[in-house]
Amino acid sequence: MEAPYWIRRVLKDIATLFGHANDLFQKRWELRGYLDKLISDATDELSKEALAKAGHNANDSLGTVQFNILTQSGTGHDPIYMISLWLSGRSISDYMNDLARKLYPLGTKWSLQTLASRKTDGAMKVAGGREEAMK
C-alpha cells in the first residue's frame, strides 16, 4: 500500500500464479458452502432416528446432531467436524485414532458419542455411542 510500484515489478509468471490462486481461493469458499449444505442435508435425514434415540419426540424438528470423541471414562468431550473427516480422505477409524492421539495422553482409551437436540429447546441428549456414531 505504501509502495505500489513494487507490484509492477512482480514477474508476469508469478503475477499469473497469484491470479490463479486468488480465483481458486474464492472458488474454495463457494464449494465449502455447498459441502456444508450437503452435510447438513445428510444429517437432517438422520433426524427422526437420532431424535428418537435421544428420547425426544421423533416428530419434532431436529435442532442439531453433534458427534463427539471422548475418553472412555466420559471426560474430554471434543466435537468431530464431518467436513474435516471427509477432507482428510481417511477411514473413520484412522481419522479417530489420529484425533485421539492428538487430544489425549498416550494409551488413553476413547469412544464416540452422538448427541441430538430439538429445534424448540436446543437441549442436547445422547443419541448413541461409538457404534451409532461410526455408522
Secondary structure by P-SEA (a helix, b strand, c coil): cccccccccccaaaaaaaaaaaaaaaaaaaaaaaaaaaaaaaaaaaaaaaaaaacccccccccbbbbbbbcccccbbbbbbaaaaaaacccaaaaaaaaaaaccccccccbbbbbbbbccccccccccccccccc
